[in-house]
């Protein structure tokens, strides 16, 4: 049975988290539930690569490989511009990335998205430091990287993500702190998706 959409408007969800927190995995899961990838192409107004599903959902960045997303869009200023352009086109939008957007960027994105009639949520994805490290080490093994893993940078990024979350809270922006399962369930509900029409998108 399909989920009932949580909100009547288009939706913009911005997911931020450390390396190994499952951001790209979440994006690929949602793509699957939206019927798979229909096209990956530059947006005509910004030139940034976008991934379009067979449903209403579109994502900033390309997902033709196991990783992808907004971190591959340069310069970063194109990320919020493209998210807004996709909303204006009538899409639900997911943005996920490791890069930490500033509070002013998030506030402007929220204001402009709401002006387009979209709901906006920022999610800090946090699965715990240990599990993030294990996921990064697993990913490194899969690509043949046998160098010892130093978690110092991941710890610093985790602290940056926590600080970002607190600053957005102080600015009264719409935020949630979720683990992976809760983030998945929230996104499915908000976008009105379910696994009923899921297709395999990557081998």
C-alpha positions in Angstrom: 0.0 0.0 0.0 1.4 3.4 -1.0 2.1 6.0 1.7 -0.2 8.9 2.0 1.6 12.1 1.3 2.4 13.9 4.5 2.0 17.4 3.0 -0.1 18.7 0.1 2.7 20.8 -1.5 5.9 19.9 -3.3 8.7 19.1 -0.9 12.3 20.0 -0.7 14.4 17.9 1.7 18.1 18.7 2.3 20.1 15.8 3.9 23.5 16.5 5.5 25.8 14.2 7.3 29.3 12.9 7.7 31.1 10.4 5.5 29.6 7.0 5.9 26.3 8.2 7.4 24.3 6.8 4.5 23.3 9.9 2.5 23.9 8.4 -0.9 22.3 5.1 0.2 19.2 7.0 1.2 19.1 8.8 -2.1 19.4 5.6 -4.0 16.7 4.0 -1.9 14.3 6.8 -2.7 15.2 6.7 -6.4 14.3 3.0 -6.4 11.0 3.7 -4.7 10.2 6.5 -7.2 10.5 4.0 -10.1 14.2 4.2 -10.8 16.2 6.7 -12.9 14.5 8.1 -16.0 17.3 10.5 -17.0 20.5 12.2 -15.8 21.1 15.5 -17.5 22.0 19.1 -16.9 19.2 21.4 -15.8 18.5 23.8 -18.7 18.6 26.9 -16.4 21.6 26.2 -14.2 23.7 23.6 -16.1 24.0 21.4 -13.0 23.5 17.7 -13.4 20.2 16.4 -12.1 18.8 12.9 -11.7 15.2 12.5 -12.7 13.1 9.5 -11.6 10.1 8.0 -13.2 8.0 9.7 -10.5 7.9 13.3 -9.4 11.1 13.2 -7.5 14.3 14.8 -8.8 17.7 15.0 -7.2 20.5 17.5 -7.5 23.6 15.7 -8.8 24.1 12.5 -10.7 23.5 9.0 -9.4 24.8 6.9 -12.2 27.3 5.3 -9.8 27.1 4.1 -6.2 27.9 7.6 -4.9 26.8 10.9 -6.2 24.8 13.9 -5.2 25.3 17.6 -4.6 29.0 17.3 -3.7 29.7 16.7 -7.4 28.1 20.0 -8.4 30.5 22.8 -8.9 30.4 25.6 -8.0 28.4 24.9 -4.9 26.2 28.0 -5.5 24.5 26.0 -8.3 23.1 23.5 -5.7 20.4 25.7 -4.1 19.8 27.4 -7.5 19.1 24.0 -9.1 17.0 22.8 -6.2 14.8 25.9 -6.7 14.7 25.4 -10.4 13.5 21.8 -10.0 10.8 23.0 -7.6 9.7 25.6 -10.1 9.5 22.8 -12.7 7.0 20.9 -10.5 9.3 18.3 -8.9 9.8 17.1 -5.4 13.5 17.6 -4.6 16.1 15.8 -2.6 19.5 17.4 -2.0 22.2 15.4 -0.1 25.8 16.1 0.5 28.8 16.2 2.7 29.5 19.9 2.1 28.0 22.1 4.9 25.8 24.8 3.6 25.8 28.1 5.6 22.9 29.3 7.6 22.3 32.2 5.3 22.2 29.8 2.3 19.7 27.6 4.1 17.5 30.5 5.1 17.4 31.9 1.6 16.7 28.5 0.2 13.8 28.1 2.7 12.3 31.5 1.9 12.5 31.0 -1.9 11.2 27.5 -1.8 8.2 28.5 0.3 7.5 31.3 -2.1 7.2 28.6 -4.7 4.7 26.7 -2.5 7.1 24.0 -1.3 7.6 22.6 2.1 11.2 22.6 3.3 13.1 20.4 5.7 16.8 20.1 6.6 17.8 16.7 8.0 21.0 15.9 9.9 21.7 12.3 9.3 23.5 10.7 12.2 24.0 7.0 12.6 26.8 7.2 15.2 30.5 7.7 14.9 31.4 4.0 15.1 29.0 2.9 12.4 30.0 5.8 10.1 33.6 4.7 10.5 32.7 1.1 9.7 30.8 2.2 6.6 33.7 4.2 5.3 36.2 1.3 5.9 33.8 -1.0 4.1 33.6 1.4 1.1 37.4 1.7 1.0 37.8 -2.1 1.0 35.3 -2.4 -1.9 37.5 -0.1 -4.1 40.7 -1.8 -3.0 42.0 0.9 -0.7 44.0 -0.9 1.9 45.6 2.1 3.6 45.0 2.4 7.4 41.9 4.5 8.1 42.4 7.6 10.2 39.1 8.7 11.7 40.2 12.2 12.7 38.7 13.9 9.7 35.4 12.0 10.1 35.3 13.1 13.8 35.9 16.7 12.8 33.1 16.5 10.1 30.7 15.0 12.7 31.4 18.0 14.9 30.8 20.4 12.0 27.5 18.7 11.3 26.4 19.0 14.9 27.3 22.7 14.9 25.4 23.2 11.6 22.3 21.6 13.1 22.5 23.8 16.2 22.9 27.0 14.1 19.9 26.1 12.0 17.9 25.5 15.2 18.9 29.0 16.5 17.8 30.5 13.2 14.5 28.7 13.6 14.8 26.8 10.3 12.9 23.5 9.8 15.3 20.8 11.0 15.2 17.2 12.0 17.9 15.0 13.5 17.4 11.4 12.3 19.1 8.1 12.2 19.0 6.3 8.8 15.7 4.4 9.3 13.8 7.4 10.6 15.2 9.5 7.7 14.1 6.9 5.2 10.6 6.7 6.7 10.2 10.5 6.9 11.3 10.9 3.3 9.0 8.2 2.1 6.1 9.8 3.9 6.8 13.3 2.8 7.3 12.3 -0.9 4.3 9.9 -0.8 6.5 7.0 -1.9 6.5 3.3 -1.0 8.4 0.2 -2.0 5.4 -1.0 -4.1 6.8 0.4 -7.3 10.4 -0.1 -6.5 12.9 -1.2 -9.2 16.5 -2.2 -9.0 18.7 0.8 -10.0 22.3 -0.5 -9.5 23.9 -3.9 -9.7 
